[in-house]
């Protein structure tokens, strides 16, 4: 979602008086609610319901979609569902990506198609923005920037204050987990890294993560010699963004925290495994990537031989990450 911010900005710059509504999953909705260029959100969450309840839910959703009376609908994805929703929105103009290998009817649901194909050496944010630029809707600023509202800043300060961290106290934010296990590093190595940071730089380390990851935080904290501040499961995504913005440094794996650090302008060190940093990592000198030098990378696989275990991350040594952290904290 963060990588679509330049697209939303481009729409606002090209249509300053238009109402801009973003369809988004519920877990990311707060980011768009806080986005200065968007006016409203509509949740596309399907949820787990019985067949009848799901049918009624979809009916209500489609009515709500059409009630907006959109002039233009843009699908930033390549699946079938977005194409169907675009068509059912009733918008007379519908932009989408041409899907060469998709269902033959999908492309016909759009009035305007971008035929640019995604390439592995392309930054995903540029690819998404290309859909608009193909139709003359560009922007001079292609950075996925965002500003946390004062309300989120205050919530972040209150959370940190409860952990004895005052508004101007420097700290390191660390997000060790991902939705995908094959993107994760060893808890033991993270614990070693945390203790080293606190011993060498005397900086508190604040663990961040989703509610589902809260129970797993013990895998790290129980192995640490020094105490950590554990905010896992205590922040919404909007407040998480504000916490990361306040950090002196963000450390994490290839996950949402990485994107939030890029949007907030917080220096970062990101551990990459099978994924491509060229495609996904924040750009600019503030952001460092640590990835093992292996001929198979980036393989873009879900672990070695589909095992959900990535040898490239297992072989990544703490000392390699320390070097990157040193570079960032010594500046």
N, C-alpha and C positions, 0 to 999 in steps of 0.2 A: 504493500500500500504506500509506503514512504516514497518509493521510486516513481509513483504517479504524481507527486506534488508538482514537478515542473509542468506536467500536462494541465493540472488545474490552474496553475498560475498563467499558463499560455491562454487558456480559455477566458480567464478574467481580463487579461490585457487586451484580448481581441474583442471581447464582448463585455465592456465595463458595466453596462446597465442590465445585463441578463441575470436571471436567477439560475444558479448552478447547483444542481442536486447530484450527490454522489451515492451510488448504490454500493454498499459495503457490508462485509460480515460483521456481526455484532461485536466480536472481540477487538476489532480495529476501529469501531465507530467513533470512539472518543477522539482519535487523531483527526478525523475529518471535522468533527464538531468544533475542534480547536483551530482548524485551518481558516485563515483570514480570507481566502479566495473562494471558499464554498459557502453556500447559503443554507443548505439543508442536507440531511442524509436520509436514505431509505435502506432498511435492513433487508438483505437477501438471505438471511439465515433460514435454512430449511427445517432444522431441528428433527427430533425423533418423535413422530406421531403415527397413529394408526392411519390406515388408508383413507377413511372418511374424513378424519380431522385434517389430514394433509391436503386432501382435495379442497376442503373449505378454506384452509389457510391460503392455498395458492390462489383461490378465487378472490379472496380479500386483497391479496397482494397485487394481483393484476388490476383490480379496480383502482387501488391506490396509485399504481403506476400510471394508469391512463388519466387519472384525475389531475395530474400535473400538467397535462397537455403540452408535452415537450415539443419544441421545434427541431431539436437535434438530439440524437442519442448516439453515444460513442461507446463501443465495446473494446476494452483494452486487453481482452483475453482471446484465446483461439478456440475455446471449446464451443459446444453446441448450445449450452444453456444461455450464455450471454447473448448469442445471436437470436435465440427465440425471444428472450426478454426485450431485446432491442426492437424486434418486429412488433411484439405485442404492446409496446409502449405507445404505438400510434404516431410516433414522430415521423414527419415527412422526410427528414434527412437522417440517415443512419450510417455511421462510419464504422468500419471494422477491418481486421486483417484478413487477407485472402488466405484460405486454408487449402493447400494443394492436395493433402491426403485426407481431408475430412469428408463428411457426408456431402453428396453432390448438391443437396438442397440448401446447405448452410450458407454458402456465399450469396445465394439469391435473396437472402433475407435483408441484405444491406443495399443501400443506394449508392454508396461510395466505398471502394475497397483500396487498401494499401497492399501492393504486391511485393513490398520489401520483405525478404525472408530473414529471420533471425540467424545470425552466424555466431559460433562459439567465441570468437574474439571480439565481440561487441558488448559494450556496457548496456545492461538491460534498460536502464533509464533512458538512454539515447534511442533505443529501439522503440520504446513506448511513445516517446515524444515524436518519433518519426511518423507515426500515424497521423498526427495533427499537422506536422510540417508538410506532409504530402498534399495537404489540402489548404495550404497557405496560412496555417494557424500556428506560427512559431513564436518563440520567445528568445530574448537575448540571454536570459539567465536560465541555464539548464541544470542548476544545482538543486538537489532535493532539500531545501532549507525549510525550517519551521520555527516558530516562536511559541513557547509555552505561555498560555495566558496567566495573568497574575494569580488567579484562583489555583491553578495547578502548582505554581511556584510556592504559594503559601502552604498547600498540602504537603509538598515535598519538604519544605523547611520544618513543618510540624513533625513529620515522621522522623527526620534526621535529629531534631531537637530531643525527641523522646529517647533517642539513642545517644544523647549527650554530645551531639555534633551541632555546633552553632552555624548560622548562615554563611559565614566566611571561612569556616574551617576547611582546609583542603582534605580531600580523600580520593581513593581509587574505587571506582565502581567495577564490579566483576560479575559477569553473567556467564556461568559455566555450562549451562544446559541448553539443549535444543529440542524441538519437536522430533528430531531425527537422531537416533543414537549414533549413526555412522558419522555424525558431525562433531561428536563430543570427544574430549580429552580425558585423561585419567584423573579421578578425584584426588588420588594421592599426589599427583604432580601439581594440581591446582593448590592443594594444601601447602606443599613445599614452596610454591611461588608466593602464596599469601604471607607465609612466615618470613620469607626473604624480603619482601617489600616492606613489611612492618619493622623488621630489624634494621634494614639499610636506610630506609627513607623516613621512618617514623610516621608513616601515613596510615590511618585506619582504612581497612578494606571493607566496602559495603557490598554484600552479595545481593544481586537482584535476579528476579525470575518470576515466572507465572505461578499461580496458585497450585497447579498440578505438580510443580517442581519443588514445592516447599518441603515435602517429606524427604526428598532426596538430598536436601541441603546438608543433612547430618553426615552423608557420605564424605563431605569435605570438612565441615566444622569439627567433627570428632577427631580428625587427624591433624588439626592445626594446634600448634603450641600456643600461639597468641590468639586472643579472642577476636571474633569478627562481628560486624554489624550485619544482621540477617534481615533483609527486607523482602525476602522471597514470599510471594503470595500476599503482600501487604499493599501493593500499589496497583492502581488501574494502569492501563497503557499510557494514558495522558500524564499521570503523575510519574510513572517510570521515566518518561521522556524528560520531565523536569529534573528528576534526580540525576540522570545522566548528564544533563546540561550543566549542573552544578559541580560535577566531578572534575578533578584535575586531569584524570586519565580514565578511559574506559578500556577494559580488557574483556574479551569474550570470544566465543566461537561464532561461526557463520549462522547468525540468528537475528531476530528483530532488534535486539539491543545494538548490534553493529550498525544497522540502518539508522537507528535513532541517534547514535553518536555522530554519524555523518551529517544528519539533518540539524543537529544542535551545534555543530562546530566543535565538539569535544574531541581532543586528540585520542587516538585509539590504537590498540594492538589487537589484531584479530587473528585467531588460529584457524587456518584453512586445511581441510582434508581433501576429499574428492572433488569438491566444487571449484569453479574457476574464479579467482580473485578479479580477473579482468571483467568478468560479467557482473559480479555482485559486490565487491568490496567498495567502501567509500573511497572517493578519489581525492587527491591532494596530498601535500607534504605532511599534513597533520596526522595522516592515517598510515600505519604500518601493518603489513601482512607477514605472518610467519607461516611458511608452508615448507614441508620437507621437499628436498630436491630429489625427485624420483622420476624416471622416464615415463611412468604410466600416468603421471598427473598433468592436467586435471582429467580424471577418467569419467567424472560425473556419474559414478555408479553408487548404488546404495550399499557401500561397503565392498570389500574384496569378494568377488564372486557372489555378490548379492547377500553376503553374510551379516550385514548390518554392523560389521566390525571393519574399521579402516586401519590398515597397517601403517599408512602414512601418518596418522595421528598417534597411533601407539608408539611409533618409533621417534616421534618428536620429543626431544629432550628438554628438560626444564631450563637448562643453560641457554638453549637457543631462544627461548621466550624471554629469559632474563636480559639478554643482549638488547632485544627490541624495547623492553620496558626501560632499561637504562638510557637508551637513546631518547626516549620520550620524557622521562622524568629529569634528565640532566639538562634539558633546555631551559 
